[in-house]
Amino acid sequence: MSQTVHDIFVIGGGINGCGIARDAVGRGYSVALAEMNDFASGTSSGATKLIHGGLRYLEHYEFRLVRESLMEREVLWAMAPHIIWPMRFVLPYHKGGIRPAWLIRLGLFLYDHLGGRKLLPPTAVLDMRKDPAGKPLKALFTKAFEYSDGWVDDARMVVLNARDAADKGALIMPRTKVVSAWREGDVWIIETRNALTGASETHRARMLVNAAGPWVDQVIRSAFGQNEARHVRLVQGSHIIVRKKFEGPRAYFFQNPDNRIIFAIPYEEDFTLIGTTDRDFKDDPKDVRISDEETAYLCNAASEYFNEPVRPDDIVWTYSAVRPLFDDGASKAQEATRDYVLKLETEGGAPLLNVFGGKLTTYRRLSEHALEKIGEAIGGKGKPWTGQSHLPGGDFAAQAYESEVAKLKAGYPFLAERHARRLVRRYGTRAAILLGKAAETEDLGRHFGGDLYEAEVRYLADHEWAMSADDVLWRRTKDGLRLTAEEKRLLEEYMAAKPERIAG
């Protein structure tokens, strides 16, 4: 058993767990974090990838959540302008639609004025007969409302929080499952098992934070032995990726006859992302897959708007995730609260904090509220600091992406424009670390397909805990959309031959 006693041990390497670990270590707490799989391998890489206020949450009177989310949009954009950027959303309208124009106008007025919008442009009304946004849509949509939100590379946001936490001194352990945990007086004893080696370790901590996302109740039941734990409502959300359906950087917000909504969003330059679904999920979250019913729903819903129908044959990739919503007894999955709930247990010895719910946009504020609870339980340290911080690679001005691309191109003139832009989008100012002393394309090493080279794969293994081809192709990047089956196989062989590459 390790004699080190951490202040905080975090279970879960999704956005909430990594966010809490980063905030805590930055305040001076000693922190350890265990994730049973890869970072963001669950809910946190299966989102619609929006930094948004949640326009539809206004219908359920979740004003606190919407206001907090709206205020976070520009805070997060400033923190990570390489992986977060503004996006305009076009909400087509026609008479006889689900929501009357006055209600949409009221919602967008609140959206413009509830939060701290400074750089994002305000709501506008579009004439779809003249605006280019009307071109891919059916002729009956002659009017639309346009508003601002943000886009995020969700899985990269998670791993960059983990990276920064590790850089600040946290012990970060991917592929490490918490097998059991128990109290001995005022200390938690935590047993872990490494999924790759099978090695077991015992850790000690003054406080335990359960941020296991969809598995939060499973952890309470299996690790703590509380067999009756039922705190979260699991809701499946699925997305489809199709070849690009429209030009331009704007996204669409579509209202469906069943009162649900879907988005159609520009994705990875050559594709369109369409989602999401909302349905209750009863099985093990690791087994979540898109169903034929969900596929048909997304294709049919999008086809109600686009001139050119969306067919199952158009799909190049799908992904699904389970959202762990706090169970508030709502009758429908889409009506369950998206707000987060933090439950602190201090009776019986060492304190435990269970984290329920949450979303990408509010992870930083959730982390701050978790630190308030931690301070109550084991004594406060430091002050809130993340609101003025940068995630690794994000240390440039929010609106300076283009100038960062120009800088990278000037330093590495052999890079193709598209390659340079993608490197800045993924790594920001750290792209120069990845490229090192390369003076020509051949210096980047083996070519795996697309614009993925050995230098990038090595960087991801050495600095971002990438251990498999899936880690590289679907979470650290989305190059899986472009590589052939043979190229993916060769990358997997390469990764398997490099077991020593585990980031510290």
N, C-alpha and C positions, 0 to 999 in steps of 0.2 A: 504493500500500500504506500502510495506517495505520501510523504509527510507534509507536503505543501498544502495549505488550506487556502483555496481561492475564496475571494469574497462572494463571487457569483459564478454559478455553473448554468449555462444555457443549453436547453435541449431544443434542437431545430435550427437548420441552416437555410431557412427561407428568408424573406425580406424582414419579417418581424424579429426573428432570432438574431440575424446578423446586424440589424439596426440597433437593437438593444445592446448587443455586445460592443459595438463600435462606440455608442454613446457612453456606456459605462466605463470602458477602459480609458476613454478620453477624459473622464472626470477623475481618474486615479484609482478606480477599483481594479483589483486583480480578477481576471475573467478567463473562463474556459468555455468553449462551445463544442458540442458534439452534434454532427449531422449524420444520420444513418446511411444516406446515399450521397449523391453529389449535391452541391449547392444549387438551389432553385430547381431541383428535380421534380418538385410537386407543384403546388398551386402557383408558386411565384414565377414559373416560366410558362404558365398556361393561361395567362390573363389576356384581355383584349389590348393590353399594352398602352393604356391611356393614363396620363396624369390629368385628371379631370375633376370638376366639382361634383359631377353626378346630376345632370339636369333632370333625369327622371326620378331621382330621389326626392325632389321637391313635391312630387305628387303624393308621397308617403309622409310628408311633413317632417322630414329629417333635416331640419334647418341647421342644427348644430353641426352635423356631419358635412353638409354642403358648404357651410361657411368656412369650416376648418379646411376642407379640401380646396376650395377656391383660393384661400390665402396661401396654401402650400404650393400651388402651381409654379409661381415665379420664384419661390424660395428654392425649390428643387431644380428648376431650370438653371438658376445661378450656381447651384452646387455641382451640377453635372451637365454642362452644355454640350458635351460630346455625345452623350447617350440620351439626352432629353432635348426636345425642340418643340416650338409652337406648331400647331396645326389648326387650320380653319375647317369647320364642320358645316356642311350644307344640309339643311333639314327641309326637304321638299314638302310642299303643302298643296292640297287641292280641296275644293269644297266637298263636304261630305266625309272628310277624313275623321280619324278617331278623335283627335283633339281640335277644338275650334281655334281659329287664328288668335282670338283675344287671349286664350289661355296660354298659347305658345309665347305670345308677346309678353305676357306677365311673367312667365317663367324666365324668359331671356332677360327681362329688365332686372329681376332679382339676381340672376346669374351675373349680370354686368356690375351690380352695385353691392352685393353681399360681401364680396371678398376684396383683397388688396390688389386689384388689377392696375398695373402701372405701364408695363411694356406691351402686354397683349392687346391687340385691337378690339374694339367693341363690336357688338351685334350690328348686322346690316340686313337689309331686305334686298333680295335679288329678283330681277326679271329673267326667268329661265328661258324666255324666248330669245334673249340677247346674250346672256352670260354663257361663257363656255361650259360652266357646270351643268347646263341643261342639255348639252349635246348627247351624252350617253343615256339619258333618261327618256321615258315615254312622254309623248306630247301633252298628256293631260296635266303634267306638273309645270305650270306656267309661272309659279311663284315659289320662292324658298326663303328661309331665314338662314343666316350665316352667323356663326359664333366661334369663339376661340377656346381651345383647350390645348393639351400637350400630348406628345407621344414619348414613350420611353422604351428602351431595350431592357425589358424587365429582368431577364436572367443576368445581364451584365450589371445592373444596379445591385443585385444581390451579391455577386462575387466581389464587386468593388467595395461594398461595405465590409465584407469578410477580410479582404486584402488590407483595408485601412485599419481594421481592428487588430489584425496580426502585426502590422507595421508599428502599432502603438503598444504592443506587448501582450496581446491576448493569445491564449493557446487555442488554436483553431484546428479542429479534428474532423475532416470529412470522412465519410464511409466508416463511421464509428457509432455503433448503436448503444444506447443506454439500455442495459439489460434489467437492472433493478436499482432502486434507490431507497434508502431508509434513513431515519433520523437516529443519531446517537447524541442525545442531549441537544446542544445548540449547533450541531454540525450535521450536514448531510453526508452520507457515504454513498457514492455513486459507482456502480460497476458498469464498465463499458466493454464492448467487444469490437475489434477491428474487422470489418467485413472482408478485407483482402487477405489478411494474414491469420485471422482467427485468434489473435492474441488478445488476452483480457487485461484490463487495468482497473485499478480502484482509485477514485479521486475523492477529495474532501472539499466541501464548500460550506460557507456560512449561509448561503441562500441558493435556492433552486428556482430557475425560471423555465416553465414549460411552454415553449413557443413552437410546438410540433405541428401546428396547422391542422390539416384534416386528421392527423393522428393524435391530437391533443387528448381526446378521451381514451384512446388506446393506451397512451402512456400512463394516464391516471389509473387505468384498470390493470395493465400488465406490470409496469414498473413499481407502482405504489400499492397495488393490490386492492384498489377501491372498485369492486366489480360492478357497482351500480351507476358509475359515472355516465351521464347523458347530458352534455352541455351544448353540443354543436349540432346544427342541422347541415348535413352535407348536400350541396347543390352542385350538379354537374354542369359545366359550361364547355361547349365544344366549338371549334372554329375550323373553317376550311380555307385553304390557300389555292387560288386559281391564277392562271395567267392574267396579266394586267387587263382590267376591264375598261379603264379610262385613263386619260392623260392628266397631268397636272398634279400639284401637291395636296389638293384638298381632299377631305374625306366626306362620306355621306352618312347621315343619321336617318334610318328608315323606320317608320312607324307601321306596325303590322296590325291587321284587323283583330287579332286576339289581344290587343293592348300591349304586346311586348314590342321591343325595339331590337334592331340589329344595326351594326356598323359595316360599311364597306370602306376599307382604308388602304391607301397606297402602302405597299410592303416590299422592302428590299429591292426597290427600283423597278423590278420586272414583274411584280406580282400584285394581287389584291387580296387582302385579308377580309373575310366575311364572318361575322359572329356577333353575339354569342347566343347559345341556348341557355335555358334555365329549367332544370328538372331535378327532382329529388333523387338522391343516390344512396343506395343501401348497402353496397358491397365494400370490399377493401379498396381504399383509394389507389393502391398501386395497380389495380386492374382496370382503371378507367379508360375507356375507348369510345370514340364517336360511334353512335348507333346509326343504322340505316334510316331510322325515323328522323334523327337530328340532321343527317345529311340532306334528306328530302326537304325538311323544314327550311333549312338555310338556303338551299337552291331555289325553292318556290318563293320564299319571302323576297329574296333579291330580285328574282325574275319579275315580280310585280312592279318593279321600278325601272329596271334596265331595259332598253330596247332589245338588246341581245340577251336571250335567256341564259341563266347559269345552270349548267347541267352537271350531273355527277361525273361525267367523263372529262370535264374541265379541271377537276381537282388534281393538284400536284402534291399536296400534303395536307394532313389534318393534325390537329392536336386537341387534347381534352385535359381538363383538370377539375378537381373537386374543390369548391370553395367552402371553407369551414365557417358558416355563418352562425352567430350566436342564436340558439333556439329560443325565439321569442313567442312561439306559438302561432305565427302567421299561417294562414290557410294555404297560401300559394308560395312556391319557391321564389318567384320574382318579387314577392311582397316581404320576404324575410329581411330583417334589418341588415344593412351593410356596415353599421357602426361596430366598433370594437368594444369589448368588455374585458376589464382586468380584475381578476379575483385574487385577493391576497389572503393567504391562510397563515396565521401566526400561532394558532393553538397547537400544543403538542411538541413544541421545541423549535427547531430551525425553520425559518419561514419558507413558504412556497408561493410563487406567483404564477397563476395560470392565465394564459393569453388566449382569448377567444375572438375570432373574427379579424377585421382589419382589411385594408386594401393598399395597393401600391402607393397611392397618393398620400395616404395619411401615416405611412410607416414611421416617418421621422417624429411626428407629434405623438404617435402611440409610444415610441421609444422614450420620449421625454416624460410622458405620463407614467410609463413603467418605472423610470428612474425616480420619480416622486414616490411611488410605492416602495421601491427598494430602499430609498432614504428613510422612509417611515420604519421599515423593518430592521435595518442593520446600521442605520446612521448615514447621513448624507455626506457626499463628497463633491467638490467642484460645483460648477454652475452649468446651466444649459449652454451648449457651445456649437451644436451642429448647424444651426440656422445661418451662420456666417462662414461655414466650412466649405471645402471642395472635396469631392470624391477623387480618388487617384486618376490623374489625367485630365481632370476638369478645371484646372487652375488657369482659366482664361475667361474673358468677359462673355456674358450670356449671348451676345449677338455677334461674336467674333469667330464663328466657325469658319467662314470663308477665308479670313486672314490666316487662320491656323493651317488650312489646306495649302494656302500659298507659301507659308513658311516651310511646310514639310516638302513641298515640291521644289523649293529653292535649295533645301539641304540635300535632297535626293532626286535630282533631275531625271533619273532614269525611270522613276515611277510613272505609270500611266495615270491619267487624271482620275479615272474611276477607282483605281487601286488606292491612290492617295486619299481620296475622299472617304473611302471605306475604312482605311486605317485610322483616320482622325475620328470618324464616327465611333469606332470601337475603343480606341485607346487614348484619344486626345493627345495631350503633350507627351504621353508615354510611348507614342508611336516611334519616337526617335530612339528610345531605349531598345525597342524591339528590332529596329533596323540597324542599330549599332554603327559599324564602320563600313557598311555595304556601299559600294561605289557603282555596282551594276547589278542587274537582275540575277545573274549567276551567283552572286555573293549571298543571295537569300536561301541557297541550298535547294534541296529536292522540291520539285513542283508536284503538288498533290492534286491539282485540278482547280479550275476557276482562277482566282488570284490568291490561293492558299499555298504558301511556301513553308519550308521547314523552319525558317527563322521565326515565323509566327507560331507554329506548333510548339517549338521549343520554349518560346516566351510563355505560352499558355500553360505548359507543363511546369516550368520553373517558377512562375510568378502567380498562377491562378488555379493551381491544383487540378489541372486537366489530366485525366488518367486514361481516358478511353476515346475512341473516335466520336462517340455520341456526345461526350463532354465538349469536344471541339466543334463538332458540326451543327449541334442543335441548341447548345446553351451559350458557350463563349462566342460563337458566331452562328450564322444561319447558312453556312456554306453547304450544308446538306442539300439545299435546294438546287445546287448547281453541279455537284459532283456525281459522276456515274457510279453504278454499283461496284465496278471494278476499282475505281479510284478510292471509294470508301473502304473497300477491303484492304487495299494497300496501306491506307492510313491506319486502319485498325492493327495491322501487322506491325507497323512502325511504332505505334503507341505501346503495344504489348511488349516490345523489345526494350522499352525504356522505363522499367518499373521503378528505377531510383529517382525519377523526376517527380518529386512531391514537394510542393511549395511549403515554405516555413512561415 
